[in-house]
Amino acid sequence: MKSPLLHSVIGVLLVFGQISIAKAQKQPQSRPNIIVFLVDDMGWQDTSLPFWTEATALNKRYHTPNMERLAREGMKFTNAYAAPVCTPSRTSMLSGMNAAHHGITNWTSPQRNEPTDAKDDQFLPAEWNYNGLSPQPGIAHTLYATPFPELLKAAGYYTIHVGKAHWASAGTPGANPYNMGFMINISGHAAGHPQSYLGTENYGNIPGKATPQAVPDLEEYFGTETFLTEALTREALKALDEPIRNKQPFYLNMAHYAVHVPLMADKRFYQKYLDAGLDMQEAKYATMIEGMDKSLGDMMDYLKARHVDGNTIIIFMSDNGGLSLAPPRGGPAHTQNAPLKAGKGSVNEGGIREPMIVKWPGITRPSSIANQYVIIEDFFPTLLEMAGVKNYQTIQKIDGKSFVPVLKNAAYTDNQRFLFWHYPNKWIPKDGPGINYCSAIRQGDWKLIYHMRDSSMQLYNLKNDIAENEDLSKKNPEKTTQLLKQLRDQLKNWNAPMPVDKKTGKPIAITSGL
Amino acid sequence: MKSPLLHSVIGVLLVFGQISIAKAQKQPQSRPNIIVFLVDDMGWQDTSLPFWTEATALNKRYHTPNMERLAREGMKFTNAYAAPVCTPSRTSMLSGMNAAHHGITNWTSPQRNEPTDAKDDQFLPAEWNYNGLSPQPGIAHTLYATPFPELLKAAGYYTIHVGKAHWASAGTPGANPYNMGFMINISGHAAGHPQSYLGTENYGNIPGKATPQAVPDLEEYFGTETFLTEALTREALKALDEPIRNKQPFYLNMAHYAVHVPLMADKRFYQKYLDAGLDMQEAKYATMIEGMDKSLGDMMDYLKARHVDGNTIIIFMSDNGGLSLAPPRGGPAHTQNAPLKAGKGSVNEGGIREPMIVKWPGITRPSSIANQYVIIEDFFPTLLEMAGVKNYQTIQKIDGKSFVPVLKNAAYTDNQRFLFWHYPNKWIPKDGPGINYCSAIRQGDWKLIYHMRDSSMQLYNLKNDIAENEDLSKKNPEKTTQLLKQLRDQLKNWNAPMPVDKKTGKPIAITSGL
């Protein structure tokens, strides 16, 4: 392991371009520790760290000094993507597959065999894998795959999961992080959000009032003022003691329940947001953001104090866009991720573009910015490459692409690659922008959105129009057709779930416009 | 690690007395794995393995072939003891202290600051540590101590807790096994029994119906026919894969929730006990016993299949006597541990004498029987000695005494040692035999019971009168006085909690009769 001092020196040299990246890599180094710091439902603008070309009003609203610090020490990704809702993203990360391919296209219920599709007049639900991901074959309505933590564990990594799991429904193996390759599990289970963030409410564990969302494993904080984010952070750091002492490389899946609803005030930060003029809901949301950021800072401080910061990769990510339904959010609906359109549940940028930062000591340059687009399934091959795991066997075919080349060179560009989003489900009763029954494809700066209800399409140039206001499909029929064909062929190739037309009783097909 | 074959050969040689134990010990051997298989509320006679000088009707009722198998491969203890109820026993085991010394004399509530003493006309509750054991100082109403798993972990053991913990109340650090030195925790928390044993009832995790006893961490079995005992066994074996693969010595605290109430039928075994003529409650109880025994067998099979049985110590134990309240048990009250008097909650033998078996490959002789009395706090120094941990530092002064000398020599005898039981609490509304406000002391075959309500005493000779029917205190005033003085001095020395006399407002003292 490199000393923190040596790393700082290399860092400084890198900034001034005095030595090459390749040279830095040649330093002797043990296998790196890896932390994925995954926030739930955090939007691209829910931070004081600007991810766009300019600082926005939202950047001024929020306080995330530790994200700023991490970005100063590492690489900021301005075009990082996830799926529009949580389970598809989380299972894409664990399986390395696109949601259209693994077929877990919507969030999974904590109860088995309960598809979560809202009722619809036009469509019957698609045949999706509504019980989630499974590390064992033969489980109905699941996708059988090899989760990457299993491969890291087999390679000698000490694997820890803390916080929200939500990879599968209760009653199936994937509900249990211990079955997914994790050696330690704290508070991860089948639920997608906490019943309560408050220790004074036992995080929901109140006799007779507990729901499937009551957070397990935190009894020691019951009755205390400890906000859930803080409790999970303390438990995570406690779990890290063991591998650090044994000099065993670790993988920590630090998956915060924040900032998912229910919106609750983290009292440590509440007053200042009220004083700043935010309404109560938005002030609560801001406190949840800042509490999450404090967790990041606590973790960075801990790594430094334990002298492992120089050999620990931190990847900051969110699992989908910020919630833009109002209520529960304050302000007009679908404005909460401005300049992006819409939010969670949408294939518009507000639903899928994520704040992502990677610090890989000795590899990523301090304060570097990568504009290459990447997507959540890329985490699978990337994490294994970071850990030096090669020639691994998986049940599934991996769709993700390692972004290690980007980490080594922020200017790395691949404008030929296609990214896909596929949401053949009904998330909320009333359709919103890009919400319910939509797919999308991106190549270079071009993005096409396809609406399954009426086969309508929009083509956007994201470089010039990040807000997706100007539909260029009529002006660019060739590009439109090319992207639509690519989308159609890929979905067909993956045998992607499609909603069922009530009139025909058959899954719809993407045909119109071709 | 010795090969299983080599171990078998040594075992056979030992049986025929061809080589000395000392010689067997000289074989090169890595640090042993250790499993404590702790059953909850299991009585001394709740098994087909006789622990008395004769097989009883209860021995004929129950089917525990794997306990028989373990006894054939190891050493049976006929005079093993615990405290009369669970938390005192469990915290004695973890701290190495007698209950009168650690002051956790009664079971702890899953809620903080809720003494569990029943109301009484004569006494106010004693000042006991009703929030349980704490690995951190300064927590109100707890005993601050170093738990032995912390020492095992520090020595390089991979420490796993599965099942019931119940060392402390929610809202205190001791509620969380991760704070007690365990690296893995599955289903251990602040509760003392499961809400349900049934996977079909989600072990209690039903929205709006969950109590603090809903069992955490088993989401994958929700909605299935998996009985709790079976689910915990599978999870435990899964957790063992990791240290076995890494050749790291492990400590497994396999703490079954069975056979505590609620009595529920394990359907795999139910019909045969009904057919045998048992009433429904007793038939259910018998299925819970047999399911627990199957777990033991599955574990032994697993160790063999993984080729670590030759280097794995198994210690079978229960935490207090079998429940003898009727209902919920069938039959007349306080007969369920016959020939022993009373049951759980009592300082009579039925409440404290436990089925204990130890298999230490290469050390314990097959089918050996030890009559030396031992007690639950002895586990602390014994387990550390087994693991080769020496010169360890603890916050607390250890009362327990290693029984390794007994394991090396079944004939080992110490009739001078004193054992103590102290229950200054009110467990149930109506006093029973040895139940509520009683202390006891044993030396050699002599046992004195002291009743705090009226300072009355009974003296028994357990060798001749295991049923504690004949009070010899009048016939043996000297022995009676000697034991009473010893008890009084020890309780005083330990500053043991005592009930408060409502008339004087002061804790009572043991004075009468002296």
Interface residues (C-beta under 8 A of the other chain):
Chain A: P110 Q111 R112 K153 G156 A170 G171 T172 P173 G174 A175 N176 Y178 N179 M183 I184 N185 I186 H189 A190 N202 N205 P207 G208 K209 A210 T211 P212 A214 P216 D217 L218 E219 E220 Y221 F222 G223 T224 E235 K238 A239 E242 N246
Chain B: P110 Q111 R112 K153 G156 A170 G171 T172 P173 G174 A175 N176 Y178 N179 M183 I184 N185 I186 H189 A190 N202 N205 P207 G208 K209 A210 T211 P212 A214 P216 D217 L218 E219 E220 Y221 F222 G223 T224 E235 K238 A239 E242 N246
